Amino acid sequence: MSERDRDVLAVERRGWPGPGAKERAIRERLGISATRYYQLLNALLDDPRALEHDPVTVNRLRRIRDERRERR
């Protein structure tokens, strides 16, 4: 896993106080758009290295993703 991949998971692991704070942190900390961030994050959810690095965050996000898919 790259440093950027680990940073993406770290941003996602953290709680955010209100709307816009997370997007601002993505731009400032990672230097990418929110759209690109979510593309990278979604790819990480299927990466076994990400699961090994941060199983709690990855499993939580997989559950959320699966629930959303089921509702469609």
HTML snippet that shows the backbone in 3Dmol.js (N, CA, C, O; Angstrom):
<script src="https://3Dmol.org/build/3Dmol-min.js"></script>
<div id="view" style="width:600px;height:400px;position:relative"></div>
<script>
const pdb = `
ATOM      1  N   MET A   1       0.832  -1.185   0.000  1.00  0.00           N
ATOM      2  CA  MET A   1       0.000   0.000   0.000  1.00  0.00           C
ATOM      3  C   MET A   1       0.874   1.244   0.000  1.00  0.00           C
ATOM      4  O   MET A   1       1.916   1.290   0.654  1.00  0.00           O
ATOM      5  N   SER A   2       0.443   2.228  -0.726  1.00  0.00           N
ATOM      6  CA  SER A   2       1.202   3.476  -0.790  1.00  0.00           C
ATOM      7  C   SER A   2       0.886   4.360   0.420  1.00  0.00           C
ATOM      8  O   SER A   2      -0.072   4.128   1.157  1.00  0.00           O
ATOM      9  N   GLU A   3       1.708   5.353   0.587  1.00  0.00           N
ATOM     10  CA  GLU A   3       1.476   6.335   1.651  1.00  0.00           C
ATOM     11  C   GLU A   3       0.128   7.027   1.443  1.00  0.00           C
ATOM     12  O   GLU A   3      -0.605   7.270   2.402  1.00  0.00           O
ATOM     13  N   ARG A   4      -0.191   7.343   0.191  1.00  0.00           N
ATOM     14  CA  ARG A   4      -1.476   7.989  -0.104  1.00  0.00           C
ATOM     15  C   ARG A   4      -2.636   7.079   0.274  1.00  0.00           C
ATOM     16  O   ARG A   4      -3.634   7.551   0.820  1.00  0.00           O
ATOM     17  N   ASP A   5      -2.524   5.787  -0.007  1.00  0.00           N
ATOM     18  CA  ASP A   5      -3.578   4.846   0.370  1.00  0.00           C
ATOM     19  C   ASP A   5      -3.782   4.842   1.880  1.00  0.00           C
ATOM     20  O   ASP A   5      -4.917   4.852   2.358  1.00  0.00           O
ATOM     21  N   ARG A   6      -2.698   4.827   2.619  1.00  0.00           N
ATOM     22  CA  ARG A   6      -2.798   4.859   4.079  1.00  0.00           C
ATOM     23  C   ARG A   6      -3.414   6.178   4.557  1.00  0.00           C
ATOM     24  O   ARG A   6      -4.186   6.196   5.516  1.00  0.00           O
ATOM     25  N   ASP A   7      -3.070   7.277   3.884  1.00  0.00           N
ATOM     26  CA  ASP A   7      -3.658   8.581   4.242  1.00  0.00           C
ATOM     27  C   ASP A   7      -5.153   8.614   3.964  1.00  0.00           C
ATOM     28  O   ASP A   7      -5.915   9.182   4.746  1.00  0.00           O
ATOM     29  N   VAL A   8      -5.578   8.015   2.864  1.00  0.00           N
ATOM     30  CA  VAL A   8      -7.010   7.957   2.539  1.00  0.00           C
ATOM     31  C   VAL A   8      -7.751   7.216   3.647  1.00  0.00           C
ATOM     32  O   VAL A   8      -8.790   7.682   4.114  1.00  0.00           O
ATOM     33  N   LEU A   9      -7.235   6.086   4.066  1.00  0.00           N
ATOM     34  CA  LEU A   9      -7.877   5.329   5.144  1.00  0.00           C
ATOM     35  C   LEU A   9      -7.868   6.103   6.456  1.00  0.00           C
ATOM     36  O   LEU A   9      -8.822   6.025   7.230  1.00  0.00           O
ATOM     37  N   ALA A  10      -6.801   6.845   6.708  1.00  0.00           N
ATOM     38  CA  ALA A  10      -6.727   7.640   7.935  1.00  0.00           C
ATOM     39  C   ALA A  10      -7.779   8.738   7.944  1.00  0.00           C
ATOM     40  O   ALA A  10      -8.385   9.003   8.982  1.00  0.00           O
ATOM     41  N   VAL A  11      -8.002   9.374   6.810  1.00  0.00           N
ATOM     42  CA  VAL A  11      -9.039  10.407   6.719  1.00  0.00           C
ATOM     43  C   VAL A  11     -10.404   9.775   6.975  1.00  0.00           C
ATOM     44  O   VAL A  11     -11.231  10.341   7.688  1.00  0.00           O
ATOM     45  N   GLU A  12     -10.632   8.620   6.401  1.00  0.00           N
ATOM     46  CA  GLU A  12     -11.927   7.960   6.537  1.00  0.00           C
ATOM     47  C   GLU A  12     -12.155   7.440   7.959  1.00  0.00           C
ATOM     48  O   GLU A  12     -13.297   7.364   8.412  1.00  0.00           O
ATOM     49  N   ARG A  13     -11.111   7.093   8.644  1.00  0.00           N
ATOM     50  CA  ARG A  13     -11.208   6.560  10.003  1.00  0.00           C
ATOM     51  C   ARG A  13     -11.673   7.630  10.988  1.00  0.00           C
ATOM     52  O   ARG A  13     -12.321   7.329  11.990  1.00  0.00           O
ATOM     53  N   ARG A  14     -11.342   8.849  10.697  1.00  0.00           N
ATOM     54  CA  ARG A  14     -11.598   9.956  11.617  1.00  0.00           C
ATOM     55  C   ARG A  14     -13.060  10.404  11.578  1.00  0.00           C
ATOM     56  O   ARG A  14     -13.712  10.294  10.540  1.00  0.00           O
ATOM     57  N   GLY A  15     -13.574  10.903  12.689  1.00  0.00           N
ATOM     58  CA  GLY A  15     -14.904  11.494  12.735  1.00  0.00           C
ATOM     59  C   GLY A  15     -14.850  12.944  12.297  1.00  0.00           C
ATOM     60  O   GLY A  15     -13.849  13.624  12.521  1.00  0.00           O
ATOM     61  N   TRP A  16     -15.920  13.424  11.671  1.00  0.00           N
ATOM     62  CA  TRP A  16     -15.929  14.792  11.158  1.00  0.00           C
ATOM     63  C   TRP A  16     -17.075  15.565  11.781  1.00  0.00           C
ATOM     64  O   TRP A  16     -18.194  15.058  11.857  1.00  0.00           O
ATOM     65  N   PRO A  17     -16.810  16.805  12.234  1.00  0.00           N
ATOM     66  CA  PRO A  17     -17.791  17.570  13.000  1.00  0.00           C
ATOM     67  C   PRO A  17     -18.986  18.089  12.205  1.00  0.00           C
ATOM     68  O   PRO A  17     -20.072  18.243  12.763  1.00  0.00           O
ATOM     69  N   GLY A  18     -18.810  18.354  10.945  1.00  0.00           N
ATOM     70  CA  GLY A  18     -19.922  18.929  10.208  1.00  0.00           C
ATOM     71  C   GLY A  18     -19.701  18.866   8.719  1.00  0.00           C
ATOM     72  O   GLY A  18     -18.653  18.422   8.251  1.00  0.00           O
ATOM     73  N   PRO A  19     -20.693  19.311   7.977  1.00  0.00           N
ATOM     74  CA  PRO A  19     -20.581  19.263   6.521  1.00  0.00           C
ATOM     75  C   PRO A  19     -19.447  20.145   6.017  1.00  0.00           C
ATOM     76  O   PRO A  19     -19.260  21.270   6.480  1.00  0.00           O
ATOM     77  N   GLY A  20     -18.715  19.626   5.086  1.00  0.00           N
ATOM     78  CA  GLY A  20     -17.639  20.385   4.472  1.00  0.00           C
ATOM     79  C   GLY A  20     -16.280  20.183   5.113  1.00  0.00           C
ATOM     80  O   GLY A  20     -15.255  20.388   4.463  1.00  0.00           O
ATOM     81  N   ALA A  21     -16.253  19.784   6.379  1.00  0.00           N
ATOM     82  CA  ALA A  21     -14.964  19.626   7.073  1.00  0.00           C
ATOM     83  C   ALA A  21     -14.146  18.502   6.444  1.00  0.00           C
ATOM     84  O   ALA A  21     -12.939  18.642   6.250  1.00  0.00           O
ATOM     85  N   LYS A  22     -14.796  17.400   6.129  1.00  0.00           N
ATOM     86  CA  LYS A  22     -14.080  16.262   5.546  1.00  0.00           C
ATOM     87  C   LYS A  22     -13.548  16.619   4.161  1.00  0.00           C
ATOM     88  O   LYS A  22     -12.396  16.324   3.846  1.00  0.00           O
ATOM     89  N   GLU A  23     -14.373  17.246   3.340  1.00  0.00           N
ATOM     90  CA  GLU A  23     -13.943  17.637   1.995  1.00  0.00           C
ATOM     91  C   GLU A  23     -12.786  18.616   2.043  1.00  0.00           C
ATOM     92  O   GLU A  23     -11.864  18.532   1.232  1.00  0.00           O
ATOM     93  N   ARG A  24     -12.828  19.536   2.982  1.00  0.00           N
ATOM     94  CA  ARG A  24     -11.735  20.490   3.151  1.00  0.00           C
ATOM     95  C   ARG A  24     -10.451  19.764   3.557  1.00  0.00           C
ATOM     96  O   ARG A  24      -9.375  20.066   3.041  1.00  0.00           O
ATOM     97  N   ALA A  25     -10.564  18.813   4.476  1.00  0.00           N
ATOM     98  CA  ALA A  25      -9.398  18.039   4.908  1.00  0.00           C
ATOM     99  C   ALA A  25      -8.831  17.217   3.758  1.00  0.00           C
ATOM    100  O   ALA A  25      -7.614  17.067   3.643  1.00  0.00           O
ATOM    101  N   ILE A  26      -9.695  16.688   2.915  1.00  0.00           N
ATOM    102  CA  ILE A  26      -9.242  15.916   1.751  1.00  0.00           C
ATOM    103  C   ILE A  26      -8.393  16.799   0.841  1.00  0.00           C
ATOM    104  O   ILE A  26      -7.307  16.407   0.414  1.00  0.00           O
ATOM    105  N   ARG A  27      -8.892  17.976   0.555  1.00  0.00           N
ATOM    106  CA  ARG A  27      -8.144  18.906  -0.307  1.00  0.00           C
ATOM    107  C   ARG A  27      -6.831  19.327   0.337  1.00  0.00           C
ATOM    108  O   ARG A  27      -5.790  19.335  -0.319  1.00  0.00           O
ATOM    109  N   GLU A  28      -6.876  19.677   1.615  1.00  0.00           N
ATOM    110  CA  GLU A  28      -5.681  20.191   2.288  1.00  0.00           C
ATOM    111  C   GLU A  28      -4.654  19.104   2.578  1.00  0.00           C
ATOM    112  O   GLU A  28      -3.459  19.299   2.357  1.00  0.00           O
ATOM    113  N   ARG A  29      -5.114  17.971   3.067  1.00  0.00           N
ATOM    114  CA  ARG A  29      -4.179  16.915   3.482  1.00  0.00           C
ATOM    115  C   ARG A  29      -3.687  16.062   2.317  1.00  0.00           C
ATOM    116  O   ARG A  29      -2.514  15.695   2.259  1.00  0.00           O
ATOM    117  N   LEU A  30      -4.592  15.751   1.393  1.00  0.00           N
ATOM    118  CA  LEU A  30      -4.233  14.848   0.302  1.00  0.00           C
ATOM    119  C   LEU A  30      -3.974  15.571  -1.016  1.00  0.00           C
ATOM    120  O   LEU A  30      -3.314  15.027  -1.902  1.00  0.00           O
ATOM    121  N   GLY A  31      -4.484  16.781  -1.151  1.00  0.00           N
ATOM    122  CA  GLY A  31      -4.283  17.543  -2.382  1.00  0.00           C
ATOM    123  C   GLY A  31      -5.040  16.989  -3.577  1.00  0.00           C
ATOM    124  O   GLY A  31      -4.604  17.140  -4.718  1.00  0.00           O
ATOM    125  N   ILE A  32      -6.175  16.346  -3.318  1.00  0.00           N
ATOM    126  CA  ILE A  32      -7.004  15.799  -4.397  1.00  0.00           C
ATOM    127  C   ILE A  32      -8.452  16.232  -4.190  1.00  0.00           C
ATOM    128  O   ILE A  32      -8.827  16.693  -3.112  1.00  0.00           O
ATOM    129  N   SER A  33      -9.249  16.078  -5.225  1.00  0.00           N
ATOM    130  CA  SER A  33     -10.668  16.421  -5.111  1.00  0.00           C
ATOM    131  C   SER A  33     -11.406  15.341  -4.327  1.00  0.00           C
ATOM    132  O   SER A  33     -10.921  14.217  -4.192  1.00  0.00           O
ATOM    133  N   ALA A  34     -12.569  15.689  -3.818  1.00  0.00           N
ATOM    134  CA  ALA A  34     -13.390  14.719  -3.097  1.00  0.00           C
ATOM    135  C   ALA A  34     -13.793  13.570  -4.020  1.00  0.00           C
ATOM    136  O   ALA A  34     -13.865  12.421  -3.582  1.00  0.00           O
ATOM    137  N   THR A  35     -14.054  13.867  -5.284  1.00  0.00           N
ATOM    138  CA  THR A  35     -14.419  12.816  -6.237  1.00  0.00           C
ATOM    139  C   THR A  35     -13.295  11.801  -6.375  1.00  0.00           C
ATOM    140  O   THR A  35     -13.543  10.595  -6.337  1.00  0.00           O
ATOM    141  N   ARG A  36     -12.076  12.267  -6.532  1.00  0.00           N
ATOM    142  CA  ARG A  36     -10.927  11.368  -6.665  1.00  0.00           C
ATOM    143  C   ARG A  36     -10.709  10.580  -5.374  1.00  0.00           C
ATOM    144  O   ARG A  36     -10.370   9.397  -5.408  1.00  0.00           O
ATOM    145  N   TYR A  37     -10.905  11.242  -4.250  1.00  0.00           N
ATOM    146  CA  TYR A  37     -10.777  10.582  -2.952  1.00  0.00           C
ATOM    147  C   TYR A  37     -11.715   9.387  -2.868  1.00  0.00           C
ATOM    148  O   TYR A  37     -11.298   8.295  -2.480  1.00  0.00           O
ATOM    149  N   TYR A  38     -12.978   9.586  -3.227  1.00  0.00           N
ATOM    150  CA  TYR A  38     -13.949   8.492  -3.126  1.00  0.00           C
ATOM    151  C   TYR A  38     -13.672   7.392  -4.148  1.00  0.00           C
ATOM    152  O   TYR A  38     -13.977   6.227  -3.893  1.00  0.00           O
ATOM    153  N   GLN A  39     -13.105   7.737  -5.286  1.00  0.00           N
ATOM    154  CA  GLN A  39     -12.689   6.707  -6.243  1.00  0.00           C
ATOM    155  C   GLN A  39     -11.575   5.849  -5.642  1.00  0.00           C
ATOM    156  O   GLN A  39     -11.612   4.622  -5.728  1.00  0.00           O
ATOM    157  N   LEU A  40     -10.596   6.497  -5.043  1.00  0.00           N
ATOM    158  CA  LEU A  40      -9.485   5.769  -4.416  1.00  0.00           C
ATOM    159  C   LEU A  40      -9.977   4.919  -3.244  1.00  0.00           C
ATOM    160  O   LEU A  40      -9.578   3.766  -3.085  1.00  0.00           O
ATOM    161  N   LEU A  41     -10.844   5.509  -2.433  1.00  0.00           N
ATOM    162  CA  LEU A  41     -11.372   4.798  -1.272  1.00  0.00           C
ATOM    163  C   LEU A  41     -12.144   3.554  -1.705  1.00  0.00           C
ATOM    164  O   LEU A  41     -11.971   2.483  -1.122  1.00  0.00           O
ATOM    165  N   ASN A  42     -12.980   3.686  -2.709  1.00  0.00           N
ATOM    166  CA  ASN A  42     -13.757   2.545  -3.177  1.00  0.00           C
ATOM    167  C   ASN A  42     -12.848   1.426  -3.682  1.00  0.00           C
ATOM    168  O   ASN A  42     -13.120   0.250  -3.439  1.00  0.00           O
ATOM    169  N   ALA A  43     -11.784   1.779  -4.375  1.00  0.00           N
ATOM    170  CA  ALA A  43     -10.830   0.765  -4.837  1.00  0.00           C
ATOM    171  C   ALA A  43     -10.126   0.103  -3.652  1.00  0.00           C
ATOM    172  O   ALA A  43      -9.858  -1.098  -3.682  1.00  0.00           O
ATOM    173  N   LEU A  44      -9.831   0.874  -2.620  1.00  0.00           N
ATOM    174  CA  LEU A  44      -9.168   0.316  -1.446  1.00  0.00           C
ATOM    175  C   LEU A  44     -10.034  -0.705  -0.722  1.00  0.00           C
ATOM    176  O   LEU A  44      -9.510  -1.634  -0.109  1.00  0.00           O
ATOM    177  N   LEU A  45     -11.330  -0.548  -0.783  1.00  0.00           N
ATOM    178  CA  LEU A  45     -12.220  -1.480  -0.096  1.00  0.00           C
ATOM    179  C   LEU A  45     -12.104  -2.895  -0.644  1.00  0.00           C
ATOM    180  O   LEU A  45     -12.443  -3.858   0.043  1.00  0.00           O
ATOM    181  N   ASP A  46     -11.629  -3.025  -1.868  1.00  0.00           N
ATOM    182  CA  ASP A  46     -11.456  -4.341  -2.479  1.00  0.00           C
ATOM    183  C   ASP A  46     -10.003  -4.809  -2.453  1.00  0.00           C
ATOM    184  O   ASP A  46      -9.677  -5.846  -3.032  1.00  0.00           O
ATOM    185  N   ASP A  47      -9.143  -4.068  -1.800  1.00  0.00           N
ATOM    186  CA  ASP A  47      -7.717  -4.387  -1.744  1.00  0.00           C
ATOM    187  C   ASP A  47      -7.406  -5.128  -0.439  1.00  0.00           C
ATOM    188  O   ASP A  47      -7.598  -4.572   0.642  1.00  0.00           O
ATOM    189  N   PRO A  48      -6.932  -6.365  -0.527  1.00  0.00           N
ATOM    190  CA  PRO A  48      -6.630  -7.124   0.700  1.00  0.00           C
ATOM    191  C   PRO A  48      -5.572  -6.458   1.584  1.00  0.00           C
ATOM    192  O   PRO A  48      -5.563  -6.661   2.798  1.00  0.00           O
ATOM    193  N   ARG A  49      -4.687  -5.670   0.987  1.00  0.00           N
ATOM    194  CA  ARG A  49      -3.682  -4.962   1.791  1.00  0.00           C
ATOM    195  C   ARG A  49      -4.333  -3.900   2.670  1.00  0.00           C
ATOM    196  O   ARG A  49      -3.895  -3.665   3.796  1.00  0.00           O
ATOM    197  N   ALA A  50      -5.376  -3.261   2.154  1.00  0.00           N
ATOM    198  CA  ALA A  50      -6.093  -2.263   2.952  1.00  0.00           C
ATOM    199  C   ALA A  50      -6.810  -2.937   4.120  1.00  0.00           C
ATOM    200  O   ALA A  50      -6.825  -2.418   5.236  1.00  0.00           O
ATOM    201  N   LEU A  51      -7.395  -4.085   3.850  1.00  0.00           N
ATOM    202  CA  LEU A  51      -8.068  -4.836   4.914  1.00  0.00           C
ATOM    203  C   LEU A  51      -7.075  -5.238   5.995  1.00  0.00           C
ATOM    204  O   LEU A  51      -7.389  -5.171   7.184  1.00  0.00           O
ATOM    205  N   GLU A  52      -5.905  -5.646   5.598  1.00  0.00           N
ATOM    206  CA  GLU A  52      -4.871  -6.024   6.559  1.00  0.00           C
ATOM    207  C   GLU A  52      -4.390  -4.812   7.356  1.00  0.00           C
ATOM    208  O   GLU A  52      -4.134  -4.916   8.556  1.00  0.00           O
ATOM    209  N   HIS A  53      -4.269  -3.671   6.692  1.00  0.00           N
ATOM    210  CA  HIS A  53      -3.772  -2.451   7.340  1.00  0.00           C
ATOM    211  C   HIS A  53      -4.776  -1.871   8.340  1.00  0.00           C
ATOM    212  O   HIS A  53      -4.397  -1.465   9.438  1.00  0.00           O
ATOM    213  N   ASP A  54      -6.055  -1.833   7.957  1.00  0.00           N
ATOM    214  CA  ASP A  54      -7.077  -1.207   8.804  1.00  0.00           C
ATOM    215  C   ASP A  54      -8.391  -1.975   8.681  1.00  0.00           C
ATOM    216  O   ASP A  54      -9.321  -1.506   8.026  1.00  0.00           O
ATOM    217  N   PRO A  55      -8.477  -3.155   9.306  1.00  0.00           N
ATOM    218  CA  PRO A  55      -9.655  -3.999   9.136  1.00  0.00           C
ATOM    219  C   PRO A  55     -10.955  -3.377   9.654  1.00  0.00           C
ATOM    220  O   PRO A  55     -12.017  -3.603   9.075  1.00  0.00           O
ATOM    221  N   VAL A  56     -10.883  -2.612  10.717  1.00  0.00           N
ATOM    222  CA  VAL A  56     -12.100  -2.019  11.278  1.00  0.00           C
ATOM    223  C   VAL A  56     -12.726  -1.037  10.285  1.00  0.00           C
ATOM    224  O   VAL A  56     -13.921  -1.113   9.997  1.00  0.00           O
ATOM    225  N   THR A  57     -11.925  -0.135   9.774  1.00  0.00           N
ATOM    226  CA  THR A  57     -12.430   0.864   8.824  1.00  0.00           C
ATOM    227  C   THR A  57     -12.898   0.216   7.532  1.00  0.00           C
ATOM    228  O   THR A  57     -13.979   0.537   7.040  1.00  0.00           O
ATOM    229  N   VAL A  58     -12.110  -0.682   6.979  1.00  0.00           N
ATOM    230  CA  VAL A  58     -12.460  -1.312   5.706  1.00  0.00           C
ATOM    231  C   VAL A  58     -13.737  -2.142   5.849  1.00  0.00           C
ATOM    232  O   VAL A  58     -14.618  -2.063   4.993  1.00  0.00           O
ATOM    233  N   ASN A  59     -13.849  -2.921   6.897  1.00  0.00           N
ATOM    234  CA  ASN A  59     -15.060  -3.726   7.083  1.00  0.00           C
ATOM    235  C   ASN A  59     -16.296  -2.859   7.309  1.00  0.00           C
ATOM    236  O   ASN A  59     -17.377  -3.178   6.814  1.00  0.00           O
ATOM    237  N   ARG A  60     -16.143  -1.764   8.056  1.00  0.00           N
ATOM    238  CA  ARG A  60     -17.272  -0.851   8.272  1.00  0.00           C
ATOM    239  C   ARG A  60     -17.738  -0.260   6.943  1.00  0.00           C
ATOM    240  O   ARG A  60     -18.938  -0.199   6.675  1.00  0.00           O
ATOM    241  N   LEU A  61     -16.796   0.172   6.116  1.00  0.00           N
ATOM    242  CA  LEU A  61     -17.146   0.770   4.832  1.00  0.00           C
ATOM    243  C   LEU A  61     -17.703  -0.259   3.853  1.00  0.00           C
ATOM    244  O   LEU A  61     -18.573   0.064   3.044  1.00  0.00           O
ATOM    245  N   ARG A  62     -17.217  -1.479   3.919  1.00  0.00           N
ATOM    246  CA  ARG A  62     -17.775  -2.536   3.072  1.00  0.00           C
ATOM    247  C   ARG A  62     -19.230  -2.802   3.433  1.00  0.00           C
ATOM    248  O   ARG A  62     -20.073  -2.977   2.553  1.00  0.00           O
ATOM    249  N   ARG A  63     -19.522  -2.832   4.733  1.00  0.00           N
ATOM    250  CA  ARG A  63     -20.920  -3.041   5.171  1.00  0.00           C
ATOM    251  C   ARG A  63     -21.821  -1.932   4.660  1.00  0.00           C
ATOM    252  O   ARG A  63     -22.915  -2.196   4.162  1.00  0.00           O
ATOM    253  N   ILE A  64     -21.365  -0.694   4.780  1.00  0.00           N
ATOM    254  CA  ILE A  64     -22.150   0.445   4.307  1.00  0.00           C
ATOM    255  C   ILE A  64     -22.370   0.337   2.803  1.00  0.00           C
ATOM    256  O   ILE A  64     -23.487   0.532   2.323  1.00  0.00           O
ATOM    257  N   ARG A  65     -21.330   0.032   2.069  1.00  0.00           N
ATOM    258  CA  ARG A  65     -21.434  -0.100   0.614  1.00  0.00           C
ATOM    259  C   ARG A  65     -22.410  -1.208   0.236  1.00  0.00           C
ATOM    260  O   ARG A  65     -23.236  -1.035  -0.660  1.00  0.00           O
ATOM    261  N   ASP A  66     -22.313  -2.339   0.918  1.00  0.00           N
ATOM    262  CA  ASP A  66     -23.206  -3.464   0.619  1.00  0.00           C
ATOM    263  C   ASP A  66     -24.661  -3.127   0.932  1.00  0.00           C
ATOM    264  O   ASP A  66     -25.561  -3.501   0.180  1.00  0.00           O
ATOM    265  N   GLU A  67     -24.893  -2.425   2.036  1.00  0.00           N
ATOM    266  CA  GLU A  67     -26.261  -2.021   2.385  1.00  0.00           C
ATOM    267  C   GLU A  67     -26.841  -1.090   1.329  1.00  0.00           C
ATOM    268  O   GLU A  67     -28.009  -1.217   0.963  1.00  0.00           O
ATOM    269  N   ARG A  68     -26.041  -0.166   0.843  1.00  0.00           N
ATOM    270  CA  ARG A  68     -26.512   0.762  -0.200  1.00  0.00           C
ATOM    271  C   ARG A  68     -26.818   0.015  -1.490  1.00  0.00           C
ATOM    272  O   ARG A  68     -27.801   0.322  -2.163  1.00  0.00           O
ATOM    273  N   ARG A  69     -26.001  -0.946  -1.835  1.00  0.00           N
ATOM    274  CA  ARG A  69     -26.236  -1.727  -3.050  1.00  0.00           C
ATOM    275  C   ARG A  69     -27.541  -2.523  -2.934  1.00  0.00           C
ATOM    276  O   ARG A  69     -28.293  -2.628  -3.903  1.00  0.00           O
ATOM    277  N   GLU A  70     -27.806  -3.083  -1.750  1.00  0.00           N
ATOM    278  CA  GLU A  70     -29.017  -3.862  -1.543  1.00  0.00           C
ATOM    279  C   GLU A  70     -30.272  -3.010  -1.665  1.00  0.00           C
ATOM    280  O   GLU A  70     -31.303  -3.494  -2.133  1.00  0.00           O
ATOM    281  N   ARG A  71     -30.201  -1.754  -1.253  1.00  0.00           N
ATOM    282  CA  ARG A  71     -31.360  -0.858  -1.325  1.00  0.00           C
ATOM    283  C   ARG A  71     -31.699  -0.442  -2.735  1.00  0.00           C
ATOM    284  O   ARG A  71     -32.813   0.016  -2.991  1.00  0.00           O
ATOM    285  N   ARG A  72     -30.771  -0.589  -3.653  1.00  0.00           N
ATOM    286  CA  ARG A  72     -31.005  -0.161  -5.050  1.00  0.00           C
ATOM    287  C   ARG A  72     -31.791  -1.169  -5.811  1.00  0.00           C
ATOM    288  O   ARG A  72     -32.074  -0.968  -6.992  1.00  0.00           O
TER     289      ARG A  72
END
`;
const viewer = $3Dmol.createViewer("view");
viewer.addModel(pdb, "pdb");
viewer.setStyle({}, {cartoon: {color: "spectrum"}});
viewer.zoomTo();
viewer.render();
</script>
